[in-house]
């Protein structure tokens, strides 16, 4: 499984290349749009990575630890995604 850092670096790389292309053309409007899109996608991706971390199987020897049941994981995801 790819690490959180590697995934976020891939996202940054994609947006950085598009941003530099827009910058090379002097397209300020496109640069502004890309900046906003990058921030939005980064937040979405971080949320998905948090959910992935919550759903991962517990390490061996920790089967009785809190958060190891499916119900506990579902409740943790609900707390994470609840709108305030």
N, C-alpha and C positions, 0 to 999 in steps of 0.2 A: 504494500500500500504506500502511496506517495505521502511524504510528510507535508504537514501544514505549510512549512516554509517553502518547499519546492512548488507547491500549488500556487501560493501567493506570488512567488517569483515569476512563474509562468504567466500569470495574469498581468503582472506589471510589465513584463517583456512585450506582450502583445500590444498593450495600450501605449507603451513608450515608443514602439516603432511607428504606430499610427500617428501619435502625437508629433513625432519628429518629422514625418512626411508632411503633415499639415503645417508645421512650423516652417519647413523648407519652402512651402508654397506661399507663405505669408497669410494663411487662412486662419485668422484669429477666431472667427465664429466656430469653425470646426474644432479648434484647440479647446475652446470653452466647453463645447458639447462633449468632447472626449474626456475632459477632466471630470465633468459631472458623471458621465457614464462609468468611468473608472471607480469613482468613490461609491457609486450605487452598487456596482458589481462586486466590489471588495466587501461591502457589508453583507450582501447576499451570500457570497462564498464563505465568509467567516461564520455565518449562521449555519450553513449546511455542514461545515466542518465541525462545529460544536455539536450538531445533531449526530454526525458520524461518530464523534468521540463518545457521546452518551450511549450509542447503540453497540459499541464494540463489546465483545465478550469479555467478561472479567478474567483476570490472570489466574492461572492455576493456583489452587490453594486458597483462593479468596471467594469461593462459591457462596459462602454465607455472608459475604459483606453487603452492606446496604447498597441499594441501587443495582443489584445483580439480577433481580427478577424482571420479567418483561413489563409487568405492571409498574414497577419502580421507574424503569426507563421511560415508559410512556408518560408518567407523571412528571418526570424531569423535563421531557420535551415540551409538555404542556406549559410548565412554568417558564421555560425559556422563550416560548413563542407567544405567550399571553400579551395582549395589548393592554397598555396601562393608560 
